[in-house]
């Protein structure tokens, strides 16, 4: 009996010792495959922010910033999908997420996001990504429709999937390995893709990848896709298909992709071959643990 009692006490102490700290749970909303959450500033009404893993800096819409009287004191250069922009910055700002989690020391860049609001038919106050990912372990649980924040101090993953190591890219971007089989080939190609929760499609291949691996078939006609990023500059690229792709233990066949051919998308410093978008990422509940350089992609029910 004493041994049983000792075992129970030891189990309880172990549970307490390894109990992880859930910092906050808030609703997450999916609009046209994009993820949105509410944040607060200056005791004002909640703001509608997009969660974008490709956002190397937090961005606020011009109209929203003017309404909040955000104190912009500096300027920086921001790289978007279209071009490099000069943007005003409000330094060392604090956001409140949920009732208690404070996101401190955030530099906020000012950009006109009205074109995104118009496209999605909903007001977009801002875009947040790396600043949130660097201050907490972030879980986007689509089955529960929640964004869950954990302390980085004692986090341990409680799901079934194995972690994948994140690959550091330029501008605080995050990459993962993927395999593809192009049309007209039976050979798989190993690539690195940037995780981009602001991309609504399956996969996009950068211009240098399209050229190096000859992803565009000769004498084949492709449709043009007009796109834009955080700025309103339009890009004109091509849409096509690949035979298959494997990612995080799952396989997709005959999926539509985007081939970047627009000169505005040309960049020599891109480490990734392309980016992976929400049409694939939404198949998973994802936990980002940047403190350990890991990501968990758990297949949804």
Secondary structure, 3 states (H helix, E strand, C coil): CHHHHHHHHHHHHHHHHCCCCEEEEEECEEECCEEEEEEECCCCCCEEEEECCCCCCEEEEHHHHHHHCCCCCEEEEEECCCCEEEEEEEEEEEEEECCCEEEEEEEEEEECCHHHHHHHCCCCCEEECHHHHHHCEEEEECCCCEEEEECCCCCCCCCCCCCEECEECHHHCEEEEEEEECCCCCCCEEEEEEECCCCCCCEEECHHHHHHCCCCCCCCCCEEEEECCCCCCCEEEEEEEEEEEEECCEEEEEEEEEECCCHHHCCCCCCCCEEECHHHHCCEEEEEECCCCEEEEEECC
